[in-house]
Amino acid sequence: MASSEIETAVQPTGPNQATNSSDMQDTSSVESTVLYEDKYLLVTPKGITIHRYYFPFFSDKFVPWDKVEYVKTAQELGVKWYEIKEWGMAIGDIWWNCGWRLIKNPISDGWGLNNMEYINRTNIVIKVKDSTTRPGSYVENPDMAMTEIKKIMQQHHSHIE
C-alpha cells in the first residue's frame, strides 16, 4: 500500500486532529508557489505544511494563513529544554514534528547532543487560532524560512511588524 493510501485510509492521531474535510488538506491539493521548502516544512502563499507531523504515519499538518496567529523561532519564544522532544509533546503545549532536533547535528553530519542555542535557532513554533496546542517544526534553513514567513504574515496580518 502506498504511503498516500495509508494516510487516506487511516485517520492521523495527535493533538488538534482535523474535525472536518476542509481542515484536513493534504499538500497535493495546495497548488501554489513554493516560498520555502525542506524535509520538514513547506511554506506557500496558502499556508504552512509541517511534514512528518502526525503519529504514527508521518502524515502532514497544513495550517492556512488565516488560522495562524504567529510563527516564531523557539529562540524568540524562549523555549526551554523540557519543552523539546524529537516527536510529539514534551512538557508544555508544543507538538513537535518528527525530526532529529536533539541528537543529530546536520552541520557536522554527526550524532551527539545539540546545545539549546542551536535547537532554539533551528525550530519554529506556530500559534494556531482557537487551538491550545502549538505545532512545532525543525527547519533546515531557519533564516530563509522566517524571512518568507514574515513576508506572508505581513500580508495576512497588517498589524504584524
C-alpha positions as CSV (number, residue, x, y, z in Angstrom):
1,M,0.0,0.0,0.0
2,A,1.4,3.4,-1.0
3,S,2.0,6.0,1.8
4,S,-0.7,8.3,0.3
5,E,-3.2,5.4,0.5
6,I,-2.2,4.8,4.2
7,E,-2.7,8.4,5.0
8,T,-6.1,8.3,3.4
9,A,-7.1,5.0,4.9
10,V,-6.1,5.8,8.5
11,Q,-7.1,8.9,10.5
12,P,-3.9,10.6,11.9
13,T,-3.6,10.8,15.6
14,G,-2.2,13.7,17.6
15,P,-3.3,17.0,19.0
16,N,-5.9,19.1,17.3
17,Q,-7.0,16.5,14.8
18,A,-9.0,17.9,11.9
19,T,-12.7,17.7,12.5
20,N,-13.9,18.2,9.0
21,S,-12.6,17.6,5.5
22,S,-11.8,21.3,4.9
23,D,-9.4,21.2,7.9
24,M,-7.6,18.2,6.5
25,Q,-5.9,19.5,3.4
26,D,-3.0,17.5,2.1
27,T,-0.2,19.3,0.4
28,S,-1.0,17.9,-3.1
29,S,-4.3,20.0,-3.1
30,V,-2.4,23.1,-2.2
31,E,-1.1,24.1,-5.6
32,S,0.7,27.4,-5.3
33,T,4.2,28.9,-5.4
34,V,6.7,27.4,-3.0
35,L,8.3,30.1,-1.0
36,Y,10.4,27.8,1.2
37,E,10.7,24.1,1.4
38,D,12.9,21.5,3.2
39,K,12.3,17.9,4.5
40,Y,10.3,19.3,7.5
41,L,8.5,22.4,6.3
42,L,6.7,23.8,3.2
43,V,5.7,27.5,3.0
44,T,3.4,28.7,0.3
45,P,1.1,31.7,-0.2
46,K,-1.8,29.4,1.0
47,G,-0.2,28.3,4.3
48,I,2.4,26.2,6.2
49,T,2.6,22.5,5.8
50,I,4.6,20.6,8.5
51,H,5.9,17.3,7.2
52,R,6.2,14.2,9.5
53,Y,3.7,15.7,12.0
54,Y,1.1,13.1,12.9
55,F,1.9,9.9,14.8
56,P,2.5,7.1,13.7
57,F,2.2,7.6,9.9
58,F,4.3,10.7,9.4
59,S,1.4,12.5,7.7
60,D,1.4,16.3,7.2
61,K,-0.3,19.1,9.0
62,F,-1.5,22.0,6.9
63,V,-2.3,25.4,8.6
64,P,-3.8,28.1,6.3
65,W,-2.5,31.6,6.9
66,D,-5.9,32.9,8.1
67,K,-5.6,30.4,11.1
68,V,-2.1,31.5,12.1
69,E,-1.7,34.0,14.9
70,Y,2.1,33.9,14.9
71,V,5.1,32.0,13.7
72,K,8.3,32.4,15.8
73,T,11.5,30.6,16.4
74,A,11.9,28.6,19.6
75,Q,14.6,31.1,20.5
76,E,12.2,34.1,20.2
77,L,9.8,32.3,22.5
78,G,12.4,31.2,25.0
79,V,11.6,27.5,24.7
80,K,13.2,25.5,27.5
81,W,14.9,22.1,27.3
82,Y,12.0,20.3,28.9
83,E,9.6,21.6,26.2
84,I,11.6,20.0,23.4
85,K,11.0,16.5,22.0
86,E,12.0,14.5,19.0
87,W,8.4,13.8,18.0
88,G,5.2,14.6,19.9
89,M,4.7,16.7,23.0
90,A,7.1,17.1,25.9
91,I,6.2,19.2,28.9
92,G,4.3,22.2,27.5
93,D,1.9,22.9,24.7
94,I,4.1,22.3,21.6
95,W,3.6,19.2,19.5
96,W,6.8,18.6,17.5
97,N,7.1,17.0,14.1
98,C,9.5,14.1,13.8
99,G,13.0,15.5,13.5
100,W,16.4,14.8,15.0
101,R,16.5,18.2,16.7
102,L,18.2,16.9,19.9
103,I,20.8,14.4,18.8
104,K,21.6,14.8,15.1
105,N,23.8,17.7,14.1
106,P,23.5,18.5,10.4
107,I,26.4,20.8,10.4
108,S,28.9,18.2,11.4
109,D,26.7,15.4,9.9
110,G,27.3,13.5,13.2
111,W,25.4,12.3,16.2
112,G,25.6,13.9,19.6
113,L,23.6,16.2,21.8
114,N,22.9,19.6,20.3
115,N,23.1,22.7,22.5
116,M,19.9,24.7,23.3
117,E,21.1,27.7,21.3
118,Y,21.3,25.5,18.1
119,I,18.0,23.8,18.9
120,N,16.1,27.0,19.6
121,R,17.5,28.7,16.5
122,T,16.5,25.8,14.1
123,N,13.0,25.2,15.3
124,I,9.8,27.2,14.8
125,V,6.5,27.3,16.7
126,I,3.2,28.2,15.2
127,K,0.3,29.6,17.2
128,V,-3.0,28.5,15.6
129,K,-6.2,30.4,16.3
130,D,-8.6,28.6,18.7
131,S,-6.1,25.9,19.5
132,T,-4.4,25.0,22.8
133,T,-1.6,23.1,21.1
134,R,1.1,24.9,19.1
135,P,2.7,22.9,16.2
136,G,6.5,23.0,16.2
137,S,8.9,22.0,13.4
138,Y,12.6,21.7,12.8
139,V,13.8,23.9,10.0
140,E,16.9,23.3,7.9
141,N,17.4,27.0,7.0
142,P,15.6,29.0,9.7
143,D,16.7,32.4,8.4
144,M,15.4,31.8,4.9
145,A,12.2,30.2,6.2
146,M,11.5,33.0,8.7
147,T,12.1,35.7,6.0
148,E,9.4,34.2,3.8
149,I,7.1,33.6,6.7
150,K,7.4,37.2,7.9
151,K,6.6,38.5,4.4
152,I,3.4,36.4,4.2
153,M,2.4,37.2,7.8
154,Q,2.6,40.9,7.0
155,Q,0.3,40.4,4.0
156,H,-2.3,38.4,6.0
157,H,-1.9,40.3,9.3
158,S,-1.4,44.0,8.7
159,H,-0.8,44.6,12.5
160,I,2.4,42.4,12.4
161,E,5.7,44.4,12.4
